[in-house]
């Protein structure tokens, strides 16, 4: 009588299906448009990531406010997601920020030192006044006041509190009008237009 040897081979367990191969790690850079939520579902039927990204199994590594624009990273790799979002890694995040008014040197130094917010002092930040960047038009556009000039700043922080950059500029008397994230660590927004994404 022939013996069934299939279930007796080394490494095989009778009655068990072979394990699924691990998912291929993926990292996606997305240019999040204005008024899009950093999630895939919304009970109020607002615009979400699902309207732009049809890649199963990826999730945002961090957040970007609905009224902010620019670079958002998505991945299916839990370890990478943790490295990007965990404050202990102090991953630098750079924003181009349009503020209401012209900052004085004292205000810039306050931002560089890290202003104190309601949840405590912020870490020191890199602050630079820059020329108006060549960005896409925002829809709807920023509301300007003819009597008050605006200024663009490049702000790099190494923590990620809720609406932190907006709260920092407001704390020194420079309300944020527009905020675009252009880099997270070594990953940059590059030439991506709003709603576009690329594999990294």
ChimeraX commands (.cxc) that place a marker at each C-alpha (Angstrom):
marker #1 position 0.00,0.00,0.00 radius 0.5
marker #1 position 1.38,3.35,-1.07 radius 0.5
marker #1 position 2.10,5.81,1.68 radius 0.5
marker #1 position 1.10,9.49,1.36 radius 0.5
marker #1 position 4.37,11.32,1.98 radius 0.5
marker #1 position 3.16,14.85,1.14 radius 0.5
marker #1 position 2.19,15.62,4.73 radius 0.5
marker #1 position 5.37,14.11,6.16 radius 0.5
marker #1 position 7.86,16.36,4.40 radius 0.5
marker #1 position 10.09,18.49,6.64 radius 0.5
marker #1 position 8.66,21.91,7.34 radius 0.5
marker #1 position 5.07,20.94,6.49 radius 0.5
marker #1 position 2.30,20.73,9.06 radius 0.5
marker #1 position -0.66,18.53,8.17 radius 0.5
marker #1 position -3.86,20.47,7.61 radius 0.5
marker #1 position -2.27,23.94,7.54 radius 0.5
marker #1 position -2.12,26.23,4.52 radius 0.5
marker #1 position 1.26,27.68,3.63 radius 0.5
marker #1 position 1.84,31.15,5.06 radius 0.5
marker #1 position 1.16,34.11,2.76 radius 0.5
marker #1 position 4.28,35.85,1.51 radius 0.5
marker #1 position 5.01,39.13,3.32 radius 0.5
marker #1 position 3.68,42.28,1.66 radius 0.5
marker #1 position 6.19,44.15,-0.46 radius 0.5
marker #1 position 7.12,47.32,1.47 radius 0.5
marker #1 position 5.72,50.42,-0.20 radius 0.5
marker #1 position 6.28,54.11,0.40 radius 0.5
marker #1 position 4.26,56.73,-1.45 radius 0.5
marker #1 position 4.70,60.50,-1.65 radius 0.5
marker #1 position 1.44,62.38,-2.14 radius 0.5
marker #1 position 0.77,66.09,-2.66 radius 0.5
marker #1 position -2.29,66.56,-0.46 radius 0.5
marker #1 position -4.57,69.28,-1.81 radius 0.5
marker #1 position -6.24,71.95,0.30 radius 0.5
marker #1 position -9.40,70.78,2.13 radius 0.5
marker #1 position -8.59,67.06,1.80 radius 0.5
marker #1 position -8.65,64.94,4.96 radius 0.5
marker #1 position -5.63,62.80,5.87 radius 0.5
marker #1 position -7.74,59.62,6.03 radius 0.5
marker #1 position -9.55,57.29,3.65 radius 0.5
marker #1 position -13.13,57.62,4.97 radius 0.5
marker #1 position -15.33,60.42,6.24 radius 0.5
marker #1 position -18.90,60.25,7.53 radius 0.5
marker #1 position -19.58,63.79,6.31 radius 0.5
marker #1 position -18.64,62.96,2.71 radius 0.5
marker #1 position -15.71,65.38,2.61 radius 0.5
marker #1 position -12.77,64.80,0.27 radius 0.5
marker #1 position -10.36,62.12,1.53 radius 0.5
marker #1 position -7.28,60.22,0.37 radius 0.5
marker #1 position -9.58,57.65,-1.25 radius 0.5
marker #1 position -10.45,60.22,-3.91 radius 0.5
marker #1 position -6.83,60.26,-5.09 radius 0.5
marker #1 position -5.00,57.08,-4.05 radius 0.5
marker #1 position -6.13,53.59,-5.07 radius 0.5
marker #1 position -3.36,51.56,-3.44 radius 0.5
marker #1 position -4.53,48.84,-1.03 radius 0.5
marker #1 position -2.91,48.48,2.37 radius 0.5
marker #1 position -1.14,51.84,2.67 radius 0.5
marker #1 position -1.80,54.30,5.49 radius 0.5
marker #1 position -0.60,57.83,6.26 radius 0.5
marker #1 position 2.65,58.14,8.18 radius 0.5
marker #1 position 1.65,61.19,10.18 radius 0.5
marker #1 position -0.97,63.80,9.49 radius 0.5
marker #1 position -1.44,67.06,7.64 radius 0.5
marker #1 position -4.28,69.39,8.57 radius 0.5
marker #1 position -7.26,69.61,6.22 radius 0.5
marker #1 position -6.47,73.26,5.49 radius 0.5
marker #1 position -2.76,72.56,4.85 radius 0.5
marker #1 position -1.20,71.30,1.62 radius 0.5
marker #1 position 1.81,69.40,0.42 radius 0.5
marker #1 position 3.85,66.31,1.19 radius 0.5
marker #1 position 2.18,63.36,2.88 radius 0.5
marker #1 position 3.88,59.95,3.12 radius 0.5
marker #1 position 1.89,56.71,3.05 radius 0.5
marker #1 position 3.24,53.22,3.67 radius 0.5
marker #1 position 2.22,49.62,4.39 radius 0.5
marker #1 position 5.34,49.15,6.56 radius 0.5
marker #1 position 4.48,49.56,10.25 radius 0.5
marker #1 position 8.10,49.91,11.29 radius 0.5
marker #1 position 8.76,52.66,8.76 radius 0.5
marker #1 position 5.53,54.40,9.74 radius 0.5
marker #1 position 6.70,54.44,13.37 radius 0.5
marker #1 position 10.13,55.81,12.43 radius 0.5
marker #1 position 8.53,58.65,10.49 radius 0.5
marker #1 position 5.99,59.61,13.14 radius 0.5
marker #1 position 7.68,58.86,16.49 radius 0.5
marker #1 position 8.90,62.16,18.04 radius 0.5
marker #1 position 11.96,60.45,19.53 radius 0.5
marker #1 position 13.48,60.26,16.03 radius 0.5
marker #1 position 13.18,64.07,15.65 radius 0.5
marker #1 position 12.61,63.74,11.92 radius 0.5
marker #1 position 12.81,67.20,10.34 radius 0.5
marker #1 position 9.71,68.50,8.56 radius 0.5
marker #1 position 9.98,71.61,6.38 radius 0.5
marker #1 position 7.10,73.91,5.51 radius 0.5
marker #1 position 6.70,76.96,3.30 radius 0.5
marker #1 position 4.45,79.25,5.29 radius 0.5
marker #1 position 2.76,82.45,4.16 radius 0.5
marker #1 position 2.10,84.69,7.15 radius 0.5
marker #1 position 0.08,87.84,7.61 radius 0.5
marker #1 position 2.47,90.74,8.10 radius 0.5
marker #1 position 6.21,91.39,7.95 radius 0.5
marker #1 position 8.15,89.67,10.75 radius 0.5
marker #1 position 10.63,91.67,12.75 radius 0.5
marker #1 position 13.91,90.18,13.94 radius 0.5
marker #1 position 12.49,89.68,17.43 radius 0.5
marker #1 position 9.60,87.60,16.06 radius 0.5
marker #1 position 12.00,85.51,13.97 radius 0.5
marker #1 position 14.21,84.88,16.99 radius 0.5
marker #1 position 11.18,83.85,19.04 radius 0.5
marker #1 position 10.29,81.29,16.37 radius 0.5
marker #1 position 13.87,80.03,16.20 radius 0.5
marker #1 position 14.05,79.64,19.97 radius 0.5
marker #1 position 10.71,77.82,20.09 radius 0.5
marker #1 position 7.72,79.78,21.43 radius 0.5
marker #1 position 5.76,78.47,24.37 radius 0.5
marker #1 position 2.30,77.19,23.45 radius 0.5
marker #1 position -0.57,76.08,25.68 radius 0.5
marker #1 position 0.91,72.58,25.77 radius 0.5
marker #1 position 4.40,73.81,26.65 radius 0.5
marker #1 position 7.51,75.18,24.94 radius 0.5
marker #1 position 8.35,73.98,21.44 radius 0.5
marker #1 position 11.75,72.78,20.33 radius 0.5
marker #1 position 14.04,75.22,18.50 radius 0.5
marker #1 position 13.17,75.58,14.80 radius 0.5
marker #1 position 15.01,76.62,11.65 radius 0.5
marker #1 position 13.43,79.81,10.30 radius 0.5
marker #1 position 14.28,81.62,7.07 radius 0.5
marker #1 position 12.53,84.43,5.19 radius 0.5
marker #1 position 12.18,83.34,1.53 radius 0.5
marker #1 position 10.94,84.80,-1.73 radius 0.5
marker #1 position 7.42,83.84,-2.74 radius 0.5
marker #1 position 7.75,80.25,-4.03 radius 0.5
marker #1 position 6.42,79.19,-7.43 radius 0.5
marker #1 position 3.44,77.19,-6.20 radius 0.5
marker #1 position 0.20,76.08,-7.79 radius 0.5
marker #1 position -2.82,78.34,-7.30 radius 0.5
marker #1 position -4.87,77.39,-4.29 radius 0.5
marker #1 position -8.60,76.89,-4.69 radius 0.5
marker #1 position -10.07,78.94,-3.10 radius 0.5
marker #1 position -7.26,81.49,-3.06 radius 0.5
marker #1 position -5.87,83.07,0.09 radius 0.5
marker #1 position -7.73,86.20,1.18 radius 0.5
marker #1 position -5.44,89.20,1.19 radius 0.5
marker #1 position -5.75,92.52,3.00 radius 0.5
marker #1 position -4.52,95.34,0.79 radius 0.5
marker #1 position -3.22,97.30,3.75 radius 0.5
marker #1 position -1.22,94.42,5.24 radius 0.5
marker #1 position 1.75,92.78,3.44 radius 0.5
marker #1 position 2.41,89.05,3.61 radius 0.5
marker #1 position 5.69,87.17,4.02 radius 0.5
marker #1 position 6.84,83.65,3.15 radius 0.5
marker #1 position 8.91,81.70,5.66 radius 0.5
marker #1 position 10.68,78.34,5.42 radius 0.5
marker #1 position 10.09,76.66,8.78 radius 0.5
marker #1 position 11.71,73.37,9.80 radius 0.5
marker #1 position 10.54,71.67,12.99 radius 0.5
marker #1 position 11.53,68.37,14.61 radius 0.5
marker #1 position 8.35,67.49,16.45 radius 0.5
marker #1 position 4.74,67.12,15.41 radius 0.5
marker #1 position 2.15,68.64,17.69 radius 0.5
marker #1 position -1.36,69.30,16.49 radius 0.5
marker #1 position -1.38,72.35,14.15 radius 0.5
marker #1 position 2.02,73.24,15.55 radius 0.5
marker #1 position 3.35,75.58,12.86 radius 0.5
marker #1 position 0.12,77.58,12.75 radius 0.5
marker #1 position 0.15,77.88,16.54 radius 0.5
marker #1 position 3.82,78.93,16.56 radius 0.5
marker #1 position 3.35,81.76,14.06 radius 0.5
marker #1 position 0.18,82.92,15.81 radius 0.5
marker #1 position 2.04,82.97,19.15 radius 0.5
marker #1 position 4.45,85.61,17.79 radius 0.5
marker #1 position 1.76,87.68,16.09 radius 0.5
marker #1 position 2.09,86.29,12.55 radius 0.5
marker #1 position -1.09,84.39,11.62 radius 0.5
marker #1 position -0.58,81.71,8.97 radius 0.5
marker #1 position -2.47,82.26,5.71 radius 0.5
marker #1 position -1.14,79.29,3.75 radius 0.5
marker #1 position 0.96,76.29,4.73 radius 0.5
marker #1 position 2.64,73.82,2.36 radius 0.5
marker #1 position 4.82,70.94,3.59 radius 0.5
marker #1 position 7.71,70.41,1.19 radius 0.5
marker #1 position 9.94,67.85,2.95 radius 0.5
marker #1 position 9.92,65.11,5.59 radius 0.5
marker #1 position 13.45,64.02,6.42 radius 0.5
marker #1 position 15.19,63.30,3.11 radius 0.5
marker #1 position 11.90,62.87,1.23 radius 0.5
marker #1 position 10.84,65.93,-0.78 radius 0.5
marker #1 position 7.65,67.02,-2.50 radius 0.5
marker #1 position 9.52,67.74,-5.73 radius 0.5
marker #1 position 7.42,68.43,-8.82 radius 0.5
marker #1 position 4.26,66.68,-7.62 radius 0.5
marker #1 position 1.14,68.72,-8.29 radius 0.5
marker #1 position -1.91,68.68,-5.97 radius 0.5
marker #1 position -3.58,65.27,-6.05 radius 0.5
marker #1 position -0.56,63.53,-7.64 radius 0.5
marker #1 position 1.49,60.76,-6.02 radius 0.5
marker #1 position 4.62,58.77,-6.80 radius 0.5
marker #1 position 6.23,55.61,-5.48 radius 0.5
marker #1 position 9.45,56.13,-3.51 radius 0.5
marker link #1:1,2 radius 0.2
marker link #1:2,3 radius 0.2
marker link #1:3,4 radius 0.2
marker link #1:4,5 radius 0.2
marker link #1:5,6 radius 0.2
marker link #1:6,7 radius 0.2
marker link #1:7,8 radius 0.2
marker link #1:8,9 radius 0.2
marker link #1:9,10 radius 0.2
marker link #1:10,11 radius 0.2
marker link #1:11,12 radius 0.2
marker link #1:12,13 radius 0.2
marker link #1:13,14 radius 0.2
marker link #1:14,15 radius 0.2
marker link #1:15,16 radius 0.2
marker link #1:16,17 radius 0.2
marker link #1:17,18 radius 0.2
marker link #1:18,19 radius 0.2
marker link #1:19,20 radius 0.2
marker link #1:20,21 radius 0.2
marker link #1:21,22 radius 0.2
marker link #1:22,23 radius 0.2
marker link #1:23,24 radius 0.2
marker link #1:24,25 radius 0.2
marker link #1:25,26 radius 0.2
marker link #1:26,27 radius 0.2
marker link #1:27,28 radius 0.2
marker link #1:28,29 radius 0.2
marker link #1:29,30 radius 0.2
marker link #1:30,31 radius 0.2
marker link #1:31,32 radius 0.2
marker link #1:32,33 radius 0.2
marker link #1:33,34 radius 0.2
marker link #1:34,35 radius 0.2
marker link #1:35,36 radius 0.2
marker link #1:36,37 radius 0.2
marker link #1:37,38 radius 0.2
marker link #1:38,39 radius 0.2
marker link #1:39,40 radius 0.2
marker link #1:40,41 radius 0.2
marker link #1:41,42 radius 0.2
marker link #1:42,43 radius 0.2
marker link #1:43,44 radius 0.2
marker link #1:44,45 radius 0.2
marker link #1:45,46 radius 0.2
marker link #1:46,47 radius 0.2
marker link #1:47,48 radius 0.2
marker link #1:48,49 radius 0.2
marker link #1:49,50 radius 0.2
marker link #1:50,51 radius 0.2
marker link #1:51,52 radius 0.2
marker link #1:52,53 radius 0.2
marker link #1:53,54 radius 0.2
marker link #1:54,55 radius 0.2
marker link #1:55,56 radius 0.2
marker link #1:56,57 radius 0.2
marker link #1:57,58 radius 0.2
marker link #1:58,59 radius 0.2
marker link #1:59,60 radius 0.2
marker link #1:60,61 radius 0.2
marker link #1:61,62 radius 0.2
marker link #1:62,63 radius 0.2
marker link #1:63,64 radius 0.2
marker link #1:64,65 radius 0.2
marker link #1:65,66 radius 0.2
marker link #1:66,67 radius 0.2
marker link #1:67,68 radius 0.2
marker link #1:68,69 radius 0.2
marker link #1:69,70 radius 0.2
marker link #1:70,71 radius 0.2
marker link #1:71,72 radius 0.2
marker link #1:72,73 radius 0.2
marker link #1:73,74 radius 0.2
marker link #1:74,75 radius 0.2
marker link #1:75,76 radius 0.2
marker link #1:76,77 radius 0.2
marker link #1:77,78 radius 0.2
marker link #1:78,79 radius 0.2
marker link #1:79,80 radius 0.2
marker link #1:80,81 radius 0.2
marker link #1:81,82 radius 0.2
marker link #1:82,83 radius 0.2
marker link #1:83,84 radius 0.2
marker link #1:84,85 radius 0.2
marker link #1:85,86 radius 0.2
marker link #1:86,87 radius 0.2
marker link #1:87,88 radius 0.2
marker link #1:88,89 radius 0.2
marker link #1:89,90 radius 0.2
marker link #1:90,91 radius 0.2
marker link #1:91,92 radius 0.2
marker link #1:92,93 radius 0.2
marker link #1:93,94 radius 0.2
marker link #1:94,95 radius 0.2
marker link #1:95,96 radius 0.2
marker link #1:96,97 radius 0.2
marker link #1:97,98 radius 0.2
marker link #1:98,99 radius 0.2
marker link #1:99,100 radius 0.2
marker link #1:100,101 radius 0.2
marker link #1:101,102 radius 0.2
marker link #1:102,103 radius 0.2
marker link #1:103,104 radius 0.2
marker link #1:104,105 radius 0.2
marker link #1:105,106 radius 0.2
marker link #1:106,107 radius 0.2
marker link #1:107,108 radius 0.2
marker link #1:108,109 radius 0.2
marker link #1:109,110 radius 0.2
marker link #1:110,111 radius 0.2
marker link #1:111,112 radius 0.2
marker link #1:112,113 radius 0.2
marker link #1:113,114 radius 0.2
marker link #1:114,115 radius 0.2
marker link #1:115,116 radius 0.2
marker link #1:116,117 radius 0.2
marker link #1:117,118 radius 0.2
marker link #1:118,119 radius 0.2
marker link #1:119,120 radius 0.2
marker link #1:120,121 radius 0.2
marker link #1:121,122 radius 0.2
marker link #1:122,123 radius 0.2
marker link #1:123,124 radius 0.2
marker link #1:124,125 radius 0.2
marker link #1:125,126 radius 0.2
marker link #1:126,127 radius 0.2
marker link #1:127,128 radius 0.2
marker link #1:128,129 radius 0.2
marker link #1:129,130 radius 0.2
marker link #1:130,131 radius 0.2
marker link #1:131,132 radius 0.2
marker link #1:132,133 radius 0.2
marker link #1:133,134 radius 0.2
marker link #1:134,135 radius 0.2
marker link #1:135,136 radius 0.2
marker link #1:136,137 radius 0.2
marker link #1:137,138 radius 0.2
marker link #1:138,139 radius 0.2
marker link #1:139,140 radius 0.2
marker link #1:140,141 radius 0.2
marker link #1:141,142 radius 0.2
marker link #1:142,143 radius 0.2
marker link #1:143,144 radius 0.2
marker link #1:144,145 radius 0.2
marker link #1:145,146 radius 0.2
marker link #1:146,147 radius 0.2
marker link #1:147,148 radius 0.2
marker link #1:148,149 radius 0.2
marker link #1:149,150 radius 0.2
marker link #1:150,151 radius 0.2
marker link #1:151,152 radius 0.2
marker link #1:152,153 radius 0.2
marker link #1:153,154 radius 0.2
marker link #1:154,155 radius 0.2
marker link #1:155,156 radius 0.2
marker link #1:156,157 radius 0.2
marker link #1:157,158 radius 0.2
marker link #1:158,159 radius 0.2
marker link #1:159,160 radius 0.2
marker link #1:160,161 radius 0.2
marker link #1:161,162 radius 0.2
marker link #1:162,163 radius 0.2
marker link #1:163,164 radius 0.2
marker link #1:164,165 radius 0.2
marker link #1:165,166 radius 0.2
marker link #1:166,167 radius 0.2
marker link #1:167,168 radius 0.2
marker link #1:168,169 radius 0.2
marker link #1:169,170 radius 0.2
marker link #1:170,171 radius 0.2
marker link #1:171,172 radius 0.2
marker link #1:172,173 radius 0.2
marker link #1:173,174 radius 0.2
marker link #1:174,175 radius 0.2
marker link #1:175,176 radius 0.2
marker link #1:176,177 radius 0.2
marker link #1:177,178 radius 0.2
marker link #1:178,179 radius 0.2
marker link #1:179,180 radius 0.2
marker link #1:180,181 radius 0.2
marker link #1:181,182 radius 0.2
marker link #1:182,183 radius 0.2
marker link #1:183,184 radius 0.2
marker link #1:184,185 radius 0.2
marker link #1:185,186 radius 0.2
marker link #1:186,187 radius 0.2
marker link #1:187,188 radius 0.2
marker link #1:188,189 radius 0.2
marker link #1:189,190 radius 0.2
marker link #1:190,191 radius 0.2
marker link #1:191,192 radius 0.2
marker link #1:192,193 radius 0.2
marker link #1:193,194 radius 0.2
marker link #1:194,195 radius 0.2
marker link #1:195,196 radius 0.2
marker link #1:196,197 radius 0.2
marker link #1:197,198 radius 0.2
marker link #1:198,199 radius 0.2
marker link #1:199,200 radius 0.2
view
